[in-house]
Amino acid sequence: MDIGRKARVAVQKNHRSSFPQQVASVLAEEITERVLPPGERLLEQTLSERFGTSRAPIREALYLLSQEGLVERAPRRGAVVKRYTTREIEELYRVRITLEELALERDCDGLRMVHLSLTALRPIVGEMEKSRREVKRYHGLNFEFHKAIVELSRSAVLSRLYTQIEGPLKMFLLLSMTTKEDVSKSIEDHKRIVAAIAEGDAAEASKALHAHEVEGMTRALAALREGRALAFPDSSPREPDPAAR
């Protein structure tokens, strides 16, 4: 299937997305995978030529990315891929841990909530085990698991706050999985979290989650210091459909 065909299929699956949203989605994926590294300039003219459109949709896409915490405006440089400091990354993880721990209190509150949580989380862990050799897919499932913890709580406040940190979190989650050993350890960590939820033990689930996420943060920071990045031979460039403009 050629790139144009892939783009059309993607649009059919998400036909409500506007053209700027599609452009933002493509760029967000490239930022997350560090195809566009921190500090990279995002020139409106270059991007408008790449996507075959005027500057207006590009400007809107860059605004959307800035709202997601992936792009920032730099003096005399315009829009650039945001470069996070160590302190900012640590703060993001602390916020994430707090939100997920609050969600776990709700997820473990009674047999009905435990059942709903297990019904949602166990299949994700099963897919994670099957995908341990596919880093990109594993990364997506990893994020899906943690977002599910929050969504299962049915707290509009927690879900809204979590959405605000999703963009950079996806990038750092990817950096925290750089070896097969990291993935294997991650799978066991997720199983421990699910086992604690099955017992309705929010404290134990939070303890397992906290340890898991602190380790992930440590690996992500180490990867950044060492300049490590991941390659994805199975991925292909994805462009938005001109019909959505």
C-alpha positions, 0 to 999 in steps of 0.5 A: 500500500503506497503512502497516499493510500495509507493516508486515505485509509487513516482519514476514513478511520478519523474523517472528522479530523480537520486538515490542521489536526491531521498535520498536527498528528503527523508532526506529533508522531515525528516529535514523539519518535524524535524524527523531529528532535528537541530544538528543531525549527518548524518553518511554516513555509517549509511545512506548507510546501511539504503538506501542499497547503497555505500557511494558515493550516500550518499555523493552526497545527503548530498552535495545536502542538503548542497546546499539547506541550510539544512545540514552543515559540523561541525568540528569533527562531519561531516555532521549535520542538520543545526541549524539556529540562530534567526538572520539567520531566521530573515534574511531569512524571510526578503529576502523572503518578499523582493522577494515576494514583488518585484514579487507582483509588476509584478503580479499586473502590468496590467489586464493580469497579474492580471488575470493570478495571480488570475487564479493560486492563487484562486484555491490554497486558495480554497484547503487550506480551504479544508485542514485546518484540514490536517496540512501537506497538508496545509503546502504544499499548503501554500508554493505552494501559496507563490512560485506561487507569485514569479513564476507568476512574470516571473522573472528568477532572483527572481525565482532563488533567491527564490529557494536558500532559499526554503529548510529552508523556508519549515521548518520554515513555518511548525513551524509557523502553530502549532494550528488551530487558526494559520491556520484559521488566515493564510487562511484569510491572503491569502484571503486578499493578493488575494483580493488586487491582484484582485484590481491590488493594489500591495502596499496593497498586499505587506502590507498584505503579509508583515504583514502575514509573520512577524507574521509567523516568530514570531510564528516560532521563538516562536515554536523553543524557546519552543521546539515545533514540529509537529507530522504527523500520516498520513505520512509514511516513504518514501524510494528511489527505488533501481532501480534508483541507 
